[in-house]
């Protein structure tokens, strides 16, 4: 059972997922700080409120916190979208280059045979 657990943990997918969760948590803190300290105060200047959590409330329901969470979500979603697009472009370019560089030896030999057969066919004179 220990060996199965060890092989499960050491698989690439599990380690990649763990790294992604840690980086995602750190990135979430950065975005939250951006929203709380830069974006929301800028919006507060426009609307004249300085505190969304207490000023934007109706009968005890503070919807300013919800609005802030929605802005967090939109920014994180946009950042993840851009990050995935960049990774896909880089990965696609790398895969195309690898496919161009790697030519199977058998394919090379078959191409040479094909070319040789074409040359022989053209050299044969019919009498």
C-alpha positions in Angstrom: 0.0 0.0 0.0 2.9 2.4 0.8 4.4 1.7 -2.7 1.1 2.6 -4.4 0.8 5.8 -2.4 4.4 6.7 -3.2 3.9 6.1 -6.9 0.7 8.1 -6.8 2.3 11.1 -5.1 5.4 11.0 -7.3 3.4 11.0 -10.6 3.8 14.2 -12.5 0.1 15.2 -12.4 -0.2 15.2 -8.6 2.9 17.3 -8.2 1.8 19.7 -10.9 -1.6 20.1 -9.2 0.0 20.8 -5.9 2.3 23.4 -7.4 -0.7 25.0 -9.2 -2.7 25.2 -5.9 0.1 26.9 -4.1 0.8 29.4 -6.9 -3.0 30.0 -7.2 -3.3 30.8 -3.5 -0.4 33.2 -3.7 -1.8 34.8 -6.9 -5.2 35.2 -5.2 -3.6 37.2 -2.4 -2.0 39.5 -5.0 -5.2 40.0 -6.8 -7.1 40.6 -3.6 -4.6 43.2 -2.6 -4.8 44.9 -6.0 -8.6 45.0 -5.8 -8.7 46.2 -2.1 -5.9 48.8 -2.4 -6.0 50.1 -5.9 -9.2 49.2 -7.8 -11.8 49.7 -5.1 -10.4 53.0 -3.9 -10.4 54.2 -7.5 -14.1 53.2 -7.8 -14.7 54.9 -4.4 -13.4 58.1 -5.8 -15.9 58.0 -8.6 -18.9 57.1 -6.4 -17.8 59.2 -3.4 -17.7 56.3 -1.0 -14.5 55.2 0.7 -15.6 52.0 2.3 -17.6 49.6 0.2 -18.0 47.0 3.0 -20.0 49.3 5.3 -21.3 52.0 3.0 -22.9 49.7 0.4 -25.4 47.9 2.6 -29.1 47.4 2.7 -30.9 46.3 5.8 -27.8 44.7 7.2 -26.7 43.0 4.0 -23.3 44.3 2.9 -23.3 43.8 -0.8 -20.1 45.8 -1.1 -18.1 42.8 0.0 -19.9 40.7 -2.7 -19.1 43.3 -5.4 -15.4 43.2 -4.3 -15.4 39.4 -4.5 -16.9 39.5 -8.0 -14.2 42.0 -9.1 -11.6 39.6 -7.6 -13.1 36.7 -9.5 -13.2 38.6 -12.8 -9.5 39.7 -12.5 -8.3 36.2 -11.5 -10.3 34.6 -14.3 -8.9 37.1 -16.9 -5.4 36.5 -15.6 -5.7 32.7 -15.7 -7.2 33.0 -19.3 -4.3 35.0 -20.5 -1.8 32.7 -18.7 -3.3 29.6 -20.3 -3.3 31.3 -23.8 0.4 32.2 -23.5 1.3 28.7 -22.3 -0.7 27.1 -25.2 1.1 29.3 -27.7 4.5 28.5 -26.3 3.7 24.8 -26.0 2.3 24.7 -29.6 5.4 26.4 -31.0 7.7 24.1 -29.1 5.8 21.0 -30.3 5.8 22.2 -33.9 9.5 22.7 -33.8 10.1 19.3 -32.2 8.0 17.7 -34.9 9.9 19.4 -37.6 13.3 18.4 -36.1 12.5 14.8 -35.4 12.2 12.8 -38.6 12.1 9.1 -38.3 14.9 7.2 -39.8 12.6 4.8 -41.6 10.8 7.8 -43.2 14.1 9.1 -44.5 15.0 5.7 -46.0 11.5 5.4 -47.6 11.9 8.8 -49.2 15.3 7.9 -50.6 13.9 4.6 -52.0 11.0 6.6 -53.5 13.3 9.1 -55.1 15.6 6.4 -56.4 12.6 4.5 -58.0 11.5 7.7 -59.7 14.9 8.3 -61.1 15.1 4.7 -62.4 11.7 5.0 -63.9 12.7 8.1 -65.8 16.0 6.5 -67.0 14.3 3.4 -68.5 13.9 3.8 -72.2 11.1 1.9 -73.9 12.1 0.4 -77.2 
